[in-house]
Amino acid sequence: MLSETSRPVVQATLPVIGERIGEITKKFYAGMFAARPELLDGMFSRANQKNGAQQQALAGSIAAFASHLVEHPDSLPESVLSRIAHKHTSLGIQPDQYQIVFDYLFAAIAEDLGDAATDEVVAAWSEVYWLMADALVKIEKGLYAEQANDRIYSPWKLTSKQSSGLDCMTFRFEPADDTAVTVAKPGQFVSIRVPLADGLRQCRQYSLSDNVESTTERVLTTKLDEGGEVSPFMHRNLEVGDVVELSNPYGDITLDMDGGPIVIATAGIGCTPSASALQSLVSTGSDRQVLVLHAEAVESNWALKDQMLAAVEQLPNVEMRLWLEDTTGTTESLQAAEGFMNLSGIELPEDARMYLCGPLPFMRAVRSQAIAAGVAPTNIHYEVFGPDLWLAA
Ligand code: HEM
């Protein structure tokens, strides 16, 4: 809980910190990587540093956390913390590293605010930082303890690599040693860590895209990002028989296997967690009511189309709707609507849980439409690929 001494100070300085936090996080990362370049080897994403996404995500999370503490001093913003903790554990973040981040973050605050960074202000914001850090460490400890092994990464061998949709590829891995395998939940992701040509290792998180129940396989479907570093390596350099490092599965947006009706609304490569959820429902012989909504630019872009259609075919209580920006030449049986996803006229099952995955503008639009149609906001869950910029916005 934020102390009564710090609360008014945080409240009074929230606007100035809120305004400067973008610059502060930039200075923080620059200072930390200059002093600790090893953190860019297999931990932080160089691409997210270059495009500023990680700076924005960190700034957004600190602002959201501090605002929450001021408004509700007795509670913590669980969903903000949960997402970060799952990302952190997939990367092997350890408790002692929180001091390193503290040192460079507060050096950046002192540099940026100058005289405005009084002892009182620094003490109050340090309290915010450590409340956040302690809460994260606690959740992360619990997540590590749930795993079937105590490794951050273990070796996995590529057993097949198949094209699946425009610029998309499905990679199947089997364990390459006898490390115990944690059973994943549908919707979860793993980190993959690969060595790049310049000697640096980089990791990315990819959703598992096939059945995750009763299997020791890990299956990832990725879209080639020409400007990225890891997907070009996977698509072009990784060959069947190669061994890569995969983390245990993490991610808090998961499908509970025996709840009520669900609506899954996805766009583009956001279909991967939903493909996994559908496959897992098939493998458990589920008769749950499922409404699958998917949007693509054109039919040929749709990664995992065949897998998803086959799953829909096998599930007894599922309905699927498809939207294409351009329906020219589309397979007739798909009955695709032209344009962006639009929920008007679609009957959403009562009390359904709704899962969204796709670009932020898509998720914002569909979430608003769902709320207007009567879905409770607490029943809507979203998964963002890459750093979560919803809060930052
Ligand atoms: C990712 C916050 C401490 C390493 C993130 C993200 C946030 C965040 C918001 C983005 C999550 C997303 O994907 O949406 C925080 C906060 C911290 C903290 C508030 C302290 C209170 C640490 C520490 C380390 C660390 C101690 C280790 C040195 C990372 C890494 C990523 C990450 C490597 C992924 C970055 C990327 O892929 O670009 N963190 N973090 N964080 N964090 Fe932290």
Residues whose N, C-alpha, C, O or C-beta is under 5 A from the ligand:
A	BS01	HEM	M43 F44 S45 N48 Q54 A57 L58 S61 I84 K87 L91 I93 Q97 Y98 V101 Y129 M132 A133 G386 P387 D388
